[in-house]
Amino acid sequence: MAILLADSGATKCEWFLAESKESTKTVFTQGISPYFFNEEKTVALLQQELLPQLPDSAVIDEIHYYGTGMRNPVNVEMVKKSLATVFGKAGTIEVSDDMLAAARALNGHKEGLACNLGTGSFAVYYDGKNIAKQAPGIGYILGDEGSGAYLGKKVLQYYLYNTFDEELRYKFETRYNATPVEILENVYRKPLANRYMATFCLFLSENREHYMIENIIEDGLNDFFFTHLCKFTESWKNPIHFVGGVAFAFHDIIEQLCHAYEFEQGKILKGAMEGLIQYHVQ
């Protein structure tokens, strides 16, 4: 029985094919964003980008697709129809959102807290089968505390407000060669401002020896703990797991905050696929 797993963001989708425990393959395509893709375009992407990377002999029996925008039933139906068109022999096609992907990847069949700290952020309580509680998601303008966009915005504030000292200001200007006018243009006029701001999170990783950088990271991640995790009574009763590039990059700060809040720290994964493979295949 061949199983196909997908973990899709708006820009990139990771696919994992398991024809058996010994025969597996990982491939990548562009992400399927339901806000930019209709059924016709999704089918074309699957046929042109995914199928050529899969073995001709592969007969997919089961598909589990997790992706951005899948909290909307209309988007779920669109992706499910597209997958059914391309993989007509699949007996099972499950389409779920990134929250359930994180919950299953991090907790398996056990209860616990699942947190995503990537370009955006969220926190949910998973009872071992379903997401029982979730923190309100209000987007990157008003929320997404602790995310790449949130931390990147802090970097831009420090630069534009001239809070950085001479050393950091020089490093920023050398690294990005972006004027204040260009920055504001990208944030306020161009699309996907959250992704643009998240790119400046790399500046934090590259300059961790500076106290201002550490302050930005610690304050930004603490905002996530205080605003979201402290709202769950389950946070003091269950392990708290994390997934996402921000969580993985700043795992030492995550560990310090878990200790400070007296939380039981669980796994910290860079991506969800590793845990999804364990959940569905192994």
C-alpha positions in Angstrom: 0.0 0.0 0.0 1.6 3.3 -1.1 1.0 6.3 1.1 1.6 9.9 -0.1 2.0 12.7 2.5 2.1 16.4 1.8 3.0 19.3 4.0 2.3 22.5 2.1 2.9 26.1 2.8 2.1 29.0 0.5 5.5 28.8 -1.3 6.8 25.3 -0.9 5.2 21.8 -0.5 7.1 18.8 0.8 5.8 15.4 -0.5 6.8 12.0 1.0 6.0 8.8 -0.8 6.2 5.5 1.0 5.6 2.4 -1.2 6.9 0.4 1.7 9.0 1.0 4.8 12.1 0.3 2.7 11.1 2.2 -0.4 10.5 5.9 0.3 11.1 9.2 -1.6 10.9 12.9 -0.7 10.2 15.5 -3.4 9.3 19.2 -3.4 7.0 21.3 -5.5 5.8 24.9 -5.2 3.2 25.4 -2.5 -0.5 25.2 -3.1 -2.1 28.4 -1.8 -5.9 28.1 -2.2 -6.1 31.9 -2.4 -4.1 31.9 -5.6 -4.9 28.4 -7.0 -8.2 27.1 -8.4 -8.9 23.5 -9.2 -7.6 23.7 -12.7 -4.3 25.3 -11.6 -3.8 22.8 -8.8 -4.3 19.8 -11.1 -1.8 21.3 -13.5 0.7 21.8 -10.7 0.3 18.2 -9.6 0.6 16.9 -13.1 3.6 19.0 -14.1 5.6 19.3 -10.9 4.7 16.3 -8.7 4.0 13.3 -11.1 7.3 13.6 -13.0 9.2 13.2 -9.7 7.3 10.1 -8.6 8.1 6.5 -9.8 6.0 5.4 -12.8 5.3 2.2 -10.9 3.8 4.0 -7.9 0.1 3.3 -7.3 -1.1 5.7 -4.6 -3.6 4.1 -2.2 -3.7 6.7 0.5 -3.1 10.5 0.5 -2.8 12.7 3.6 -2.5 16.4 2.6 -1.9 19.1 5.1 -1.7 22.7 4.0 -2.2 26.4 4.4 -5.7 27.7 4.0 -7.3 24.4 4.8 -9.4 25.7 7.7 -11.9 26.8 5.0 -14.1 23.9 3.8 -14.3 25.4 0.3 -10.5 25.2 0.0 -10.5 21.6 1.4 -13.0 20.5 -1.2 -11.0 22.1 -4.0 -7.8 20.4 -3.1 -9.5 17.1 -2.5 -11.1 17.2 -6.0 -7.7 18.1 -7.5 -6.0 15.2 -5.8 -8.8 12.8 -6.8 -8.5 13.9 -10.5 -4.7 13.2 -10.5 -4.7 10.1 -8.3 -8.0 8.5 -9.2 -7.1 5.1 -7.7 -6.5 6.4 -4.2 -9.0 5.0 -1.9 -8.4 7.5 0.9 -7.8 11.2 0.4 -7.6 13.3 3.6 -7.1 17.1 3.4 -6.4 18.9 6.7 -4.9 22.1 7.9 -1.5 23.0 9.3 -2.7 23.0 12.9 -3.7 19.3 12.7 -0.4 18.6 11.0 1.6 20.2 13.8 -0.6 18.4 16.5 -0.2 15.0 14.9 3.5 15.5 14.1 4.4 16.6 17.6 2.1 14.6 19.8 1.3 11.5 17.8 -1.7 9.8 19.5 -1.0 11.5 22.9 -2.4 14.7 24.3 -0.3 17.8 24.5 0.3 21.4 23.3 1.4 21.9 19.8 3.0 25.3 18.8 4.1 26.5 15.4 6.7 29.2 15.2 7.4 29.8 11.5 6.5 32.7 9.3 3.3 32.8 11.3 2.5 31.3 14.7 -0.2 29.4 16.5 -0.8 27.2 19.6 -3.3 24.4 20.1 -4.2 21.8 22.7 -4.5 18.3 21.2 -6.4 15.7 23.1 -4.8 12.8 21.3 -7.4 12.6 18.5 -8.6 16.2 17.8 -7.7 19.8 18.4 -9.7 20.6 21.5 -8.6 24.2 22.0 -6.8 26.8 19.9 -5.5 30.3 20.5 -7.2 33.0 18.4 -5.5 33.6 15.1 -5.6 37.3 14.2 -2.9 37.4 11.6 0.5 39.1 11.3 -0.7 42.7 11.6 -2.3 42.3 15.0 -0.8 39.0 16.2 1.5 36.1 15.2 3.6 36.7 18.3 6.9 34.9 18.3 6.8 34.2 14.5 9.3 35.1 11.9 7.2 38.0 10.7 6.8 39.3 14.3 10.6 39.0 15.0 11.5 40.5 11.6 9.2 43.4 12.3 11.1 44.1 15.5 14.4 44.1 13.5 12.9 46.7 11.1 11.6 48.8 14.0 15.0 48.9 15.6 16.6 49.9 12.3 14.0 52.5 11.3 13.8 54.0 14.7 17.6 54.2 14.8 17.7 52.1 18.0 20.5 49.8 16.8 24.0 51.0 17.8 26.5 51.8 15.1 27.8 48.2 14.9 24.4 46.7 14.2 23.3 49.5 11.9 26.4 49.0 9.8 25.8 45.2 9.7 22.1 45.7 8.8 22.9 48.1 5.9 25.7 45.9 4.6 23.6 42.8 4.8 20.4 44.1 3.2 21.3 47.3 1.3 17.7 48.5 1.8 16.7 52.1 2.3 13.9 53.1 4.7 11.8 54.1 1.7 12.2 50.6 0.1 11.4 48.9 3.4 8.2 50.8 3.9 7.2 50.2 0.2 7.6 46.4 0.7 5.7 46.4 4.0 2.8 48.7 3.1 2.3 48.5 -0.7 3.6 45.2 -1.9 1.9 41.8 -1.4 3.0 39.2 1.2 4.4 41.7 3.7 4.5 38.9 6.3 7.0 36.9 4.3 9.1 40.0 3.6 9.3 40.8 7.3 10.1 37.2 8.2 13.3 37.3 6.0 14.8 39.7 8.5 14.7 37.0 11.1 17.9 35.7 9.6 19.6 38.9 10.9 18.8 37.7 14.4 20.4 34.3 13.8 23.5 35.9 12.4 24.2 38.3 15.2 23.3 36.5 18.4 26.4 37.7 20.2 24.9 41.2 20.5 22.7 42.0 23.5 20.2 43.9 21.5 19.6 40.9 19.2 19.1 38.7 22.3 16.6 41.1 23.7 14.5 41.1 20.5 14.5 37.3 20.4 13.7 36.8 24.1 11.0 39.5 24.1 9.4 38.3 20.9 9.2 34.6 22.1 8.1 35.6 25.6 5.2 37.5 23.9 4.1 34.2 22.4 4.3 32.3 25.8 2.5 35.1 27.7 -0.2 35.8 25.1 -1.0 32.3 24.1 0.4 29.4 26.2 -0.5 31.1 29.5 -4.2 31.1 28.4 -4.2 27.3 28.3 -4.7 25.6 31.7 -3.4 22.5 30.0 0.1 24.2 29.6 1.0 23.2 33.2 -0.4 19.6 32.8 1.0 18.5 29.5 4.3 18.7 27.5 4.5 21.6 25.1 6.0 20.8 21.7 7.2 23.2 19.0 7.7 23.1 15.2 8.9 25.6 12.7 12.1 27.4 11.7 12.0 30.0 14.4 11.5 27.5 17.2 14.3 25.3 15.8 16.7 28.3 15.4 16.1 29.7 18.8 15.5 26.4 20.7 17.8 27.6 23.6 15.5 30.5 24.3 12.4 28.2 24.1 14.1 26.0 26.7 14.8 28.9 29.0 11.2 30.2 28.7 9.7 26.8 29.4 11.8 26.6 32.5 10.8 30.1 33.6 7.1 29.4 33.1 7.4 25.9 34.7 6.2 24.2 31.5 7.3 20.7 30.5 9.2 21.2 27.3 8.6 18.6 24.6 9.9 18.2 21.1 11.3 21.0 18.9 11.2 20.1 15.2 12.2 22.2 12.2 9.4 20.8 10.1 6.2 18.7 10.5 7.0 16.0 8.0 9.3 14.0 10.3 6.5 13.6 12.8 3.8 13.0 10.1 5.8 10.1 8.8 5.9 8.5 12.2 2.1 9.1 12.6 1.0 7.7 9.3 3.7 5.3 8.1 5.9 3.9 10.9 
